[in-house]
Amino acid sequence: MGTVERAFELAEQGRCRTLTDIRKILVAEKHAGVDLHLAGSGIRKQLRAVMHSTRPSTEASAPQGA
């Protein structure tokens, strides 16, 4: 699997909260050129959007009647 594809997979899994988290995992998995692959503003924006969409809603987890 390529670096970009793996980055999106990690973002979709909900394991990563930030791009730094994604970078660390990709480097640990020995992907080459991680910083170059994730350098574009478009890909960073897309990855952030995916990570945001997989986060649990804070409203849904807030206690009721507080």
N, C-alpha and C positions, 0 to 999 in steps of 0.2 A: 504494500500500500504506500502511496506517495505521501509526502510530507503534508501537503495541503489537505488531502483527503483525510489523513489521520487527525489533523487539527480539527476539522469539522466533526469527525467522529467523537473526539474528546469533548468538544463543546456540547454536542447533542446528548452525551451520556450524563451530563450534569456533574461530573467529577471536578470540573474546573470552574472557578469563579472569576478568574482573570486571565488575560493573555499571558501573563507571566507564568501562571500555572500550566498553561498549554505548552509554552516554550520549554519549561523545565522537564516536562514529561517527554516531549519530542527529543530533546537533547539526551535524556537518559536512555531513550530507545534507539539512540545512535542515528537519528535522521540527519542528513547532511544539509547545510545551508539553511537552517531553521530561520535565522534572522532575515535572510534575504527573501525567503518564501513568505514570511509574514510581515514584510516591510510596507506593503502598499496600504494606503488608508482605506481602500475599498474592502479588502479582505479583513482588515481589523474590525471595520464597522460590521461586516457580515458575521464574524465570529462573536462579537459582543452581542449582537441581536439574537443569535442562536443560544448563547449562554443565558441571556436574560429570559428568553422564552422557556427555558427548562427549569428556572428557579421557582421554588414554591412561592405562592403569593403570600406576602406578609400579612395581608388583611385576613386571609383564610386561616392563618395560624394564630391570630391574635385572640386572646381570651374574650369571650362575650360577656357583656354586662359589667365591664370594669369601670 
